[in-house]
């Protein structure tokens, strides 16, 4: 007889996430805002960042060295 997971089993991780979302319903909105800040960029923003990167001046490995 094979051992199959119970249909009513809920892992500890799933319970934790459900409890967290129940206690902090605004969490999903905050995650979307954070993602928009760091990851979701328009093509124009990406190109502008690439242009700024092309203009960087090479820096010595240790900037505080006087020699």
N, C-alpha and C positions, 0 to 999 in steps of 0.2 A: 504494500500500500504506500504510494508516494505521499510525501508530506508537502502539502500545498499551503501557502500562506492563508490565514483566515481572511475572509472577506471584510470582517469588521475590525481587523487590526489597523491601528494607527500608530505610526512610529513616534518615537520621542521627539524627533526633529520636526515632524509635521505638527505635533501638538504644540511645540514651542512656537513655531511660526504662526499658527492659528491664534494662540494666546497673545502673542506680541501684536498681531494685527487687530485683535479685539481691544487690547488696551490702548493702542495708538493708531486709530483709524486714519490719521493724516500721514502716516509713514509712506504709503504708496505715492501720494502726491509729492512729498519731499524727495523721494527717490527719483521721480520723473524730472523734477526741477534740477536735481544734482546731475542727472544724466545729460540734460540739455546744456548745462554749463560746461561739462567736461568732454562729452562725446558727440552729441548731435550738432554737427556744424553744417552750415550751408556751403556749397562749393566756393562761393566768393570769399568766405571767411578762411577756408582752407588755403586758397590761392594767396590771400594776403599774408597769411602766416608763412607760407613757403617763400614768398618774396622777402619778408623780413629775415628769414633764416639765411637766404642767399647773401644778404648784406652784412652778416656777422663778421667781425674781425677775429682771426685766430688768437687764442689766448694761451699764454705759457701754462704749463701744468701746475706750477705752484706760483700763484699770483703775488704772494707776500714776500717772495725772495727779492733782495735788492741787487742781485748779481745777475 
